Amino acid sequence: MLHTVEEAAQRLRLSPHTIRAAVRIGTIPSVRLGRRVRIADETLLALERCGHPLLTRRTADAGLET
């Protein structure tokens, strides 16, 4: 199954802009159908399983003392 950028963003809990940028630089493999971009279900599963850097959320250092 192929997913739209918006579907992939929702599933990975990222913004569509982040997904498009990752597709553009080749971090997320995709298929172009004319002007449309689609991302394979297997790709999304792999990103969810491996803990890809795109999926790690940065935590604020506000609570840490230096």
C-alpha positions in Angstrom: 0.0 0.0 0.0 1.2 3.5 -0.8 0.6 6.5 1.5 0.4 10.2 0.8 2.8 12.6 2.5 0.0 13.7 4.8 -0.9 10.1 5.8 2.8 9.4 6.4 3.1 12.5 8.5 0.1 11.6 10.6 1.3 8.1 11.1 4.8 9.1 12.1 3.5 12.1 14.1 5.6 14.5 12.1 4.7 17.5 10.0 4.1 17.1 6.3 6.8 19.6 5.7 9.3 17.4 7.6 8.2 14.4 5.5 8.5 16.3 2.2 12.0 17.6 3.2 13.1 14.0 4.1 11.8 12.8 0.7 13.5 15.6 -1.1 17.0 14.8 0.3 16.4 11.0 0.0 16.2 10.2 3.7 12.8 8.6 3.2 12.5 6.5 0.0 9.4 7.3 -2.1 7.8 6.8 -5.4 6.8 9.7 -7.7 3.6 9.3 -9.7 3.6 12.4 -11.8 3.8 15.3 -9.4 2.5 13.2 -6.5 4.7 11.5 -3.9 3.8 8.2 -2.3 5.6 6.4 0.5 5.4 2.6 0.8 3.8 1.0 3.9 7.0 -1.1 4.3 9.0 2.1 4.5 6.8 3.5 7.2 7.0 0.3 9.2 10.8 0.3 9.0 10.9 3.9 10.2 8.7 3.1 13.1 10.7 0.0 14.1 14.2 1.3 13.8 13.8 4.5 15.7 15.0 6.6 12.7 16.4 10.0 13.7 13.4 11.7 12.1 11.2 10.1 14.7 13.2 11.1 17.8 11.9 14.1 19.5 14.4 16.6 20.9 13.9 17.3 24.6 14.3 20.7 26.1 17.4 21.0 28.4 15.4 23.5 30.6 15.2 21.0 33.5 18.9 20.1 33.5 21.4 22.1 35.5 24.9 22.8 34.1 
